[in-house]
Structures are given as structure tokens and as C-alpha cells.
Amino acid sequence: MALGLNVSEPEEACSDENCPFHGELAVRGQTLEGTVASTDMEKTVVVEREYDVKVPKYDRLMKRRSRVSAHHPDCLDLAVGDTVRIAETRPLSKTKSHVVIERLGGEE
């Protein structure tokens, strides 16, 4: 099943119904890149993004970070420290409305 994004399908198959490759979950909206900060929850990872915000008063940049909960399909093997790409979906739970679609790199 094609996602409409330039992402290769994982070689491993899974039976997760919320997998965008092997299930029925449709992706839409924005895609984000970040680092996996936590894999403690079942079928969920926390992806952390760091960005700079300009502070006009001091004419400097300030670092900010945001943490996004994303669904972790069974076919992707993720660990803390991996760089991943996530895509927006319909709400899957109270805090999850993104799904991991690609592992870009990280700790081997």
C-alpha cells in the first residue's frame, strides 16, 4: 500500500491494524523529524524535536523542545536515540495523532 510519501516499505510484515503499511491507517497532514526519547509505553514512542526561537528583546536565539507521542508499528524496530520521521493521522488516543513511518538512522 502506497502512502503517497517518498518512504520505503519495511521488509518485515506485521498484523498491526494501525500500521500505515500493513494495516488500514491513512496518513495526512504534516510530517516531522525527531529523535526517539522514550520507548517505555506499549506500541508508542515519544519523539523529541529541538528548535530555535528568536527572542527579540535580547536579539538572541533560545532553544525549545517539543515532545510528540507517536504510534510505533510492529514492523519497525526502534530504540532510544534513533532519528525517525513521523506523519500525522487521525487521533489514535488522547495524546497520539502521529505514526512513525520511517527510521532515518541512529544508534546501531
C-alpha positions as CSV (number, residue, x, y, z in Angstrom):
1,M,0.0,0.0,0.0
2,A,1.5,3.3,-1.0
3,L,1.4,6.2,1.5
4,G,1.8,9.0,-1.0
5,L,5.1,9.9,0.7
6,N,8.6,9.0,-0.6
7,V,9.1,6.3,2.1
8,S,10.2,2.7,1.5
9,E,8.0,-0.1,3.0
10,P,9.6,-2.1,5.8
11,E,10.8,-5.6,4.8
12,E,9.2,-7.2,8.0
13,A,5.5,-7.7,7.9
14,C,3.1,-7.1,10.8
15,S,-0.5,-7.6,11.7
16,D,-1.0,-4.2,13.4
17,E,-4.3,-2.6,12.2
18,N,-2.8,0.9,12.9
19,C,0.2,0.3,10.7
20,P,0.3,2.6,7.7
21,F,2.0,-0.1,5.5
22,H,0.2,-3.3,6.5
23,G,-3.0,-2.0,8.2
24,E,-5.8,0.4,7.5
25,L,-4.3,3.6,8.9
26,A,-4.3,6.6,6.5
27,V,-1.7,9.4,6.9
28,R,-2.5,13.0,6.2
29,G,-1.2,16.4,7.1
30,Q,2.4,17.2,8.1
31,T,5.5,15.1,8.5
32,L,8.0,15.7,11.2
33,E,11.5,14.5,12.0
34,G,12.9,14.0,15.5
35,T,14.7,11.7,17.9
36,V,13.1,8.9,19.9
37,A,13.3,9.9,23.5
38,S,11.3,7.0,25.1
39,T,10.1,3.6,24.2
40,D,8.6,2.7,27.6
41,M,5.0,2.5,26.5
42,E,3.5,-0.3,24.6
43,K,3.1,0.5,20.8
44,T,4.0,4.1,21.5
45,V,7.2,6.1,21.3
46,V,7.9,9.7,22.4
47,V,9.7,11.7,19.6
48,E,11.5,14.9,20.7
49,R,12.2,17.8,18.4
50,E,14.6,20.7,19.2
51,Y,14.2,24.0,17.5
52,D,15.4,27.6,18.0
53,V,13.1,30.6,18.8
54,K,14.2,34.2,18.4
55,V,13.9,36.4,21.5
56,P,13.6,40.0,20.2
57,K,14.4,41.6,23.5
58,Y,17.8,40.1,23.7
59,D,18.3,39.6,19.9
60,R,19.3,36.0,20.5
61,L,18.0,32.5,19.8
62,M,16.6,30.3,22.6
63,K,16.4,26.5,22.3
64,R,13.0,24.9,22.7
65,R,11.9,21.3,22.5
66,S,8.6,19.6,21.9
67,R,7.7,16.0,22.6
68,V,5.2,14.2,20.4
69,S,3.7,10.8,21.2
70,A,3.6,8.6,18.1
71,H,2.3,5.1,17.3
72,H,5.0,2.5,16.9
73,P,4.1,-0.2,14.3
74,D,5.4,-3.7,15.0
75,C,7.3,-3.8,11.6
76,L,9.7,-1.0,12.6
77,D,12.5,-1.7,15.0
78,L,13.1,1.4,17.1
79,A,15.4,2.2,20.1
80,V,16.0,5.3,22.1
81,G,18.3,7.7,20.2
82,D,17.1,6.8,16.7
83,T,16.2,9.5,14.3
84,V,12.7,8.9,12.8
85,R,10.1,10.6,10.6
86,I,6.5,10.7,11.8
87,A,3.3,11.6,9.9
88,E,0.1,13.0,11.1
89,T,-3.0,10.7,11.3
90,R,-6.5,10.6,12.7
91,P,-6.4,10.6,16.6
92,L,-5.5,7.2,17.8
93,S,-5.8,8.0,21.5
94,K,-6.0,11.0,23.8
95,T,-2.4,12.0,23.1
96,K,-1.5,10.1,19.9
97,S,-2.2,11.5,16.5
98,H,1.0,10.7,14.7
99,V,2.6,7.4,13.5
100,V,6.2,6.5,12.8
101,I,6.7,5.9,9.0
102,E,10.5,5.7,8.7
103,R,13.7,5.2,10.7
104,L,16.3,7.6,9.3
105,G,19.2,6.5,11.4
106,G,20.6,6.4,14.9
107,E,22.4,4.1,17.2
108,E,23.2,0.8,15.6
